[in-house]
Each structure stands twice: as structure tokens, then as C-alpha cells.
Amino acid sequence: MTFNKVLENVNTYEAGKPIELVVREYGVNPKNIIKLASNENPYGTSPKVVKKLKKVAKSAFVYPDDSMYELKEALAGKFQCEESNIIIGAGSDQVIEFCVHAKCDKNSKILMAKTTFAMYEIYGKQTGATILKTPSDEHNLDEFREIYKSQGADIIFLCLPNNPLGECLDAKDVYKFLDEIDKNTLVILDGAYQEFATYKDKKKAIIPKDVIKKYSNVIYLGTFSKAYALGGMRVGYGIAQQDIITNLYKLRPPFNITTPTLASAIEALKDEKFVKKCIKKNFKQMKRYEQFAKLKKFKYIPSYTNFITMCLGDFISKDIAQKLLEKGVIVRDMTGYGFNAIRITIGTQEQNTRVFEILDEIVKANEY
Ligand SMILES: *Cc1c(COP(=O)(O)O)cnc(C)c1O
């Protein structure tokens, strides 16, 4: 059978390994599996959300509120914008998909950093668009400028902070860059880890209401999957001027968000205290990884997120990731990104201690 020609260039997204697979393949007791590969919140679902989910279970037979009014209202309150400035997606991933399909076809160009969120390229290639990447792995706005000036772009992705490396541009530099971009170029500011970056350093804080007031061509994306601990519910959002939102809406499937998902996102927004506590613990635990790396003379990228990317000296990251996996610790090997490094989601105190123990064992075993 023949398929749409553009698909020949599309890679399939490889998600972090699920717990079930590690149980099946390595016979590890599910209780001992530590999942640090997908940047989920390791402190679990907020108890208030769990309580709410039980309540909505009996409404499973009715279609969800397709206007998503209550969630939009809560987000509009949080971000001080109008409901008409908001679109909700099944993960912010779905909003990225809407953006790319709303703007691009085979004649389009999409500009991004060399090493950034894999889905930008996958959605881009689905439309047949050309992917332009900066030479540097981390975001370098001068390189973005240079390529934009010489080749133009229909979409520019800025991942703030960047997954999978963890670095983050200063907001003032981002705003200056936005001033230089043509109003027909859609700039996507992916704020999947903004809560973490803002906590660590106020200079990184992107303020969606300021952005959309000033720029008609910019969309800010947020998600409930990371700091808000709802990865399993699949919900994210985009904030932009109404013209962008109206056009993205044309691509939205009906009822793209489920009833339990809507309820849990609304409840999660009421429990900011839980989120703050988790973020605080995250950076406390991050320090342990930094200390561990220094002790072992491993290089790492200072991170504004809930993960850390670490090079393991002379060790092959693929082997290390495999050894960790066999002991029940799931991390992300970065070989596919062209890095001899692993990306580890910052876990709980106990989980991280276990990671250090295993890494220590591996290092010691190699010191003959
Ligand atoms: C996790 C992530 C997202 C979106 O995740 P969803 O679960 O689809 O909301 C978007 N961008 C980046 C950079 C991410 O790491």
C-alpha cells in the first residue's frame, strides 16, 4: 500500500519505557521500579485530585463539556487573560500539532534549536515542511536570527526551558528576539517547564499576558503533565491572541478532553500549594545530582527543569541506561540525540539515593 509521501521522513516518537515493560522484560518487582525517564512529578497525584476523580467516575457515560468553560475560566484567572485567548489540548502536544498544521505545508520552514523537544520535528515533517536547526545544541538566539534572516521561517520554536538539555533563555532576550520577527511567523514559546525555571530564577519567567498583548504572532504553551502531576490525564493549553486561537480551533477534534481530565486539571489549579512544594523539593534533590556529578567528575548541564542531563565520563550512556534499567531504574539515554549522556528526571529523596547507589556500583565495577 502507498501512503502519504511525507510519512517516509517521519520518525515515530519513542516514549520513555513504561513500568509494565520493565516488569515483563527484566522481572523486576513493580514496587522497586523507579521511573525517571519522562519528567513526571515523582510525588504522585495531588490527594485533592484523586478525591475529585472518584467523584466524577459516575459521569463517565456523558460526553464532557466541550466548551471546557470551567477549566478555561480557571486558566484565564491564573494567567489574567480572557477565555477566548485559550485553547485546551490533549497535552500541550496536541496544541503543538494544531499550530504546525494550521501554519505549514510542504513549502513551509520550521526553525528550532538543534537539540530540543522531538515532537516539533515530527509534527513538522507530517506536513512535509522543511526543518531548519541552529548549529548549537542549546538555544542560541543569534543563530536563530541568522538563519531567520537568510532563510525565513513559518514557525519558530523556543523551548523555555529546553527539553532534553535543561537550559533556559532569559525572558528579556526572548522579548527582544520577538520584536525582530515578522508578524506572519508564528513563534511558539513552549513553557512545559516554566514553573520550575521561574522558581529557580525570576529572569526566566515568561508572562503570557504581556506576550499576547504585545505580539499577535506568538503562542505560549503550558502543560499539566510536569509540575502539576497529571501526565496520565493528557491536558495542556495554548495562550494567544484570539485570531490564532480561532484558527487552531478549526483543527480540534470534538471532545478532545475527557471528563476526568477536565475535572482533575481544574482541581490541580486549586492546589497550587502542592505544586510549589513539589518544585521546592525538586531543586533540593537536583543539588544532590550536581554534587554527585562533581564528585564523580561527570559533566552536567545546569538545569531549570525537573530533570538533569549528565555525561558519564568514559562510560557509554547506552550501557549505563541499560544497566540502570536491569535494576529497575528507567532513565533516558541521549544517544539518539547525538549525546553520550543520560537524562534523569529528578526523583524523590529515596529514588535518587537508589540511583546514586547503582551508579556508584557501576563506576566501582569498572575501576577493576
Ligand atoms: C512534556 C513536554 C510537553 C508536553 O507534554 P504533554 O504531556 O503533551 O502536555 C511539551 N513540550 C515539552 C518540551 C515537554 O517536555
The ligand as an SDF file (V2000), in Angstrom:
LIG
                    3D

 15 15  0  0  0  0  0  0  0  0999 V2000
    6.3390   17.2040   28.2480 C   0  0  0  0  0  0  0  0  0  0  0  0
    6.5190   18.2720   27.2360 C   0  0  0  0  0  0  0  0  0  0  0  0
    5.4590   18.8170   26.5080 C   0  0  0  0  0  0  0  0  0  0  0  0
    4.0420   18.4210   26.5530 C   0  0  0  0  0  0  0  0  0  0  0  0
    3.6570   17.3690   27.1690 O   0  0  0  0  0  0  0  0  0  0  0  0
    2.1040   16.9930   27.1950 P   0  0  0  0  0  0  0  0  0  0  0  0
    2.1160   15.8660   28.1350 O   0  0  0  0  0  0  0  0  0  0  0  0
    1.7210   16.6450   25.7990 O   0  0  0  0  0  0  0  0  0  0  0  0
    1.3770   18.1950   27.6900 O   0  0  0  0  0  0  0  0  0  0  0  0
    5.6930   19.8260   25.6280 C   0  0  0  0  0  0  0  0  0  0  0  0
    6.9110   20.3100   25.4560 N   0  0  0  0  0  0  0  0  0  0  0  0
    7.9570   19.8280   26.1230 C   0  0  0  0  0  0  0  0  0  0  0  0
    9.2710   20.4300   25.8780 C   0  0  0  0  0  0  0  0  0  0  0  0
    7.8000   18.7820   27.0150 C   0  0  0  0  0  0  0  0  0  0  0  0
    8.8630   18.3020   27.6440 O   0  0  0  0  0  0  0  0  0  0  0  0
  1  2  1  0
  2  3  1  0
  2 14  2  0
  3  4  1  0
  3 10  2  0
  4  5  1  0
  5  6  1  0
  6  7  2  0
  6  8  1  0
  6  9  1  0
 10 11  1  0
 11 12  2  0
 12 13  1  0
 12 14  1  0
 14 15  1  0
M  END
$$$$
